Amino acid sequence: MSKTFSDEAENCKVNCKPTSTAMFDNADSQIDFEQHYPDQKTAQQTLDFLVNKAKQIENEPCQITHQFISQENGVTLNATFNFSCQAEAVLFQLALR
């Protein structure tokens, strides 16, 4: 005899519980970004875009550090975004898609 939908739903109450009460444990609230650009101007425009997105997402101030590394063939932008919680980091990543 097959189970009814009610039987399946009742079974799920016991067997489908997450092992934690939270989806996010705030262990991953930092985003590291590294990208190479042909010139400083393009790298700065990208940094400005990323900072603007972070400011739109943040509830508490996002700690942002960055560094431009000059190379023979352009500039590498390294940036770190430390959000106050993991949910903000996820929202930031989704906003960039």
Secondary structure, DSSP 4 states (H G I P E B T S, - for coil): -PPPHHHHHHHHHHHS--SSS-S--SS--EEEEEEEESSHHHHHHHHHHHHHHHHHH-SSPPEEEEEEEEETTEEEEEEEEE-SSHHHHHHHHHHT-
